[in-house]
Amino acid sequence: MEQLKTIGRELAMGSQGGFYQSKEFLDLVKSIGEARSKAEEDRIVLGEIETLKRRVSEPDIPKRKMKEYILRLVYVEMLGHDASFGYIHAVKMTHDDSLLVKRTGYLAVTLFLNEDHDLIILIVNTIQKDLKSDNYLVVCAALNAVCKLINEETIPAVLPQVVDLLAHPKEAVRKKAIMALHRFYQKSPSSVSHLVSNFRKRLCDNDPGVMGATLCPLFELVSTDVNSYKDLVISFVSILKQVAERRLPKAYDYHQMPAPFIQIKLLKILALLGSGDKQASENMYTVVGDIFRKCDSSSNIGNAVLYECICCVSSIYPNPKLLESAADAISRFLKSDSHNLKYMGIDALGRLIKISPEIAEQHQLAVIDCLEDPDDTLKRKTFELLYKMTKSTNVEVIVDRMIDYMISINDNHYKTEIASRCVELAEQFAPSNQWFILIMNKVFEHAGDLVNIKVAHNLMRLIAEGFGEDDDSADSQLRSSAVDSYLHILGEPKIPSVFLQLICWVLGEYGTADGKYSASYITGKLSDVAEAYSNDETVKAYAVTALMKIYAFEIAAGRKVDMLPECQSLMEQFLASHSTDLQQRAYELQAVIGLDAHAVESIMPSDASCEDIEVDKALSFLNGYIQDSIEKGAQPYIPESERSGMLNISNFRNQDHHGASSHGLKFEAYELPKQTVQSRIPPATLASTEFVPVPEPMSVRESYPTTIVPSASSDAESTELKLRLDGVQKKWGRQTHSPATSTSSSTSKKTVNGIKQVDGSNTSNSSTWETYDSRKHVEINSEKQKLAASLFGGSSKTEKKPATGHKISKPSSHMVEKSHVRKSSMEIASEKKALVHQPPDLLDFGEPTVQSSDPPSVDPFKELEGLLEPTTQLGSTAAAATNSPDIMGLFTETPGGTHNKDDSDILSSLSKQPVTNMVGGATSTQVAQSSKGPNRKDSLEKDSLVRQMGVTPSSPNPNLFKDLLG
Amino acid sequence: MGIRFILMVNKQGQTRLAQYYEWLTVEERRALEGEIVRKCLARNEQQCSFVEHRNYKIVYRRYASLFFLVGVDNDENELAILEFIHLLVETMDRHFGNVCELDIMFHLEKAHFMLEEMVMNGSIVETSKANILSPIQLMEKAT
């Protein structure tokens, strides 16, 4: 019986050829598969580590066995344990002669090691050898490793060989060589800058796989430097056209879509190239329109391509017809029951409203449904959309919603993001200062530790500079309300540090300014803060400086200063503080209190935080002192550059440093030693030390390149050394500030007008509602309507986000829209006519309907290449059109390809499934048994295999045997 | 960059295959897998197949007991990635025949070889099943 079992297993394994596996391996996999908890799995893996440690060090291990050990090591790491003891064996395995063993070695090495690991140097040699191999599969394996293991230092060691391989006869090698070059470009653009033309050349490779792969590096190149690749627009469009017309081999079809992944990549590239370029965009309109029409919107992949079309259309120079198609596709997405499609729809809407803001209106209910959906992913996407469509008319509703959501979530990453968005919107669209401060208070209260410190600096600056430049009373009103709100907030139990710093600063500057609060009241509050948050040095420092200001203002105003007892004890404590910063501040405070009113006023003037302080960088005020000293016989100062002895030492140290850090393969010149610039703040700036150097948290703002930054202010100031205002600069500077000023002042002055306007838009809106309702016959509760009205109501106004520089103005009445629609439909008609009478497209090298039967006599891509030369463009195009009707031959494979029948079977059977099935759960695809690949196993055989192993479907984890595809 | 990682994880949260296109230490991988698997397993079938995590997105799809999770950059086309997962499963199905979790476990290296053909440097480079499988078939013949 035992023997029979063994024979059965052997038989079952026989079908796996060289992929032999021992009983030990099968048992390991089986036990991992059956483990019911992470703890059980960990136990198994720890045992396995012990076994492997013993096994790999045995002498003369057959390579088959070794391969298996290495795979077991892969398991160990995959399950989260350290397998570094076996790395060296994986490295050794890459030397093996057997292809399978070698490739497994490379695989393990790429999984185990990062590119800076010490063992890499041992592999580079092997890679070099393998790149020269006659067996193209060996070359491919080595190129895979190149993509993962070669770092900046080792690029030169393999670069020449990789470049040679770009012309390899095997397409698989060319493809991987291109990707290796792509990798080098990612690692170190300068190392391959002279080779970039190869990417252009390979775009015209006559293997569609190589062409498709080349799109990856080209996409990256185009996104870094659009202008250098404008000449390729024609080529990309022509390739996309051919792909869409099914000129590629059927093997690239996926669910009856022709090469959808290549189409998507091309659309992404076109979106970049056509952005803001009318001429380039015009070349794309036809093909993108074709794809819109051809896409099967009942399959996921069709919708994926449609989505990419929408992205492309909303990025390139606008075309009314395409925008209409995009809007249609979006409304189909949003009306779908599938959450995935709704998500894509919301995202697409966010892109399209940048060009045609009016389309948001017809989808308002769908948007609100998504906003209120329990699915967090959908909700966030919708917030992103709202963020994009915020205007001064709906900012209050949107920011309120965002803050509610921000308070409700725990995910710090997203909390940070949404907080920074609230801040940004509030800064841009705030209807009033009071509202702005209120919103900022909420943000700080609930996410204070997550927002960038710059936000706090901006708010300080806002309060200090005020909104209206001429209107002093408005400014002081703003300050008073800020002080009021902060004194109120100080009653809360736990306040984030950043917020406390802000509060202290404002209380120090303006706590007593309006005379509403006495100095002793404010100082009392400040010392409470310092006491309550005694482990926060920064807060304490802000508090002490604030105290100093309050006292200074009191002295300057000629009032007598009585220090509260709690302040006094606090000062005593700080005078002996371990923090030199706190100590210094406390001593300064002590010194200031001892001075007379006149002196105090000049060192600590009231409300002067915005005044520039001249810093004498050359310390010229010390000249007299130096002169005296030199006359008395002191040594003159020798600049650093002239101190030769010092120079040598620093050089020496530099070399030493390099020697320690590099691996020995150093292909570049050593860096020049860095000169340290010392900038000392002279004692004159003592009074301004409230800008405590604080370690800056991750810059939230900068990590979102799409965020809208107000126009840059003058750079002129950047050269002078001033106060440490880096954190505060620009955001609320005079120039940048002006747009916000205009909106806010207009709202405050014309309040009545504003209300009227809002009313008007509401009424006009309700008519929209009615039509919407009657169409949909859905009960919509009034609250939702109200929300929608407040979100979208203002959309008919012309007011727009200043940063989105689109120029299409929205017609305010429906009549205009209708006529617009009619006009565009006429346009379609006329365009259709035009299409019929159009002369054959010069770039359309083949007859679309006729299948070419004769093989191409000349390489048609050579001609396509000709297109790339801008000077000969027209001529060669014409030539191509006349004498090569055959570019389709390029991509149609040689007749007699073995795969075709199988393919179409599998594809047709797979694509029958409805979309809803494919979303989420398991698909119900029935793959016909006859359509299996060449080396399929019988289910029966598999079943017997697992039974042999003792893993039967009744065991703890029957799922292991479930067919993944239904 | 596009694709950051591809994971196969079963219903119990056990990793069945992991391929990263940016370097993470074993500890980081373990933590990340724990976090995102918890997130994805908690979702129901009506919800989106996309989840935001830190500064990237995870597109996931469930087949029988096995979840396929792909971490992508924010500008990636989620639906396309969803279909890329299906293409991967179809490819494995063509090779193994009625592919199941156990096939992937027994032939981990083959599953990796397929991925190596399909994705390089975090980009999709090959989508023809014939091209993806041919090196594996050749290797099988040779040994």
Interface residues (C-beta under 8 A of the other chain):
Chain A: Q16 G17 G18 F19 Q21 L26 V29 I32 G33 A35 R36 S37 K38 E41 L71 V74 Y75 E77 M78 L79 G80 H81 D82 S98 L99 L100 R103 T104 L107 L111 N114 E115 L137 C140 N144 C147 A172 K175 K176 M179 H182 R183 Q186 G209 G212 A213 C216 P249 A251 Y252 Y254 H255 A259 P260 F261 I262 I264 K265 N300 I301 N303 A304 V305 Y307 E308 C311 H339 N340 K342 Y343 M344 D375 T377 L378 R380 H413 Y414 S703 H899 D903 I906 L910 M918 V919 G920 G921 A922 T923 V927 K932 G933 P934 N935 R936 K937 D938 S939 K942 V946 V951 N959 L960 F961 K962 D963 L964 L965
Chain B: M1 N10 K11 Q12 G13 Q14 T15 L17 A18 Q19 W23 V26 E27 R29 R30 E33 R43 E45 Q46 Q47 C48 S49 F50 V51 E52 R54 N55 R61 R62 Y63 A64 S65 L66 N77 E78 L79 A80 L82 E83 F84 H86 L87 V89 E90 M92 D93 R94 H95 F96 G97 N98 V99 C100 E101 L102 D103 M105 F106 H107 L108 E109 K110 H112 F113 E116 M120 N121 S123 I124 V125 E126 T127 S128 K129 A130 N131 L133 S134 P135 Q137 L138 M139 E140 K141 A142 T143
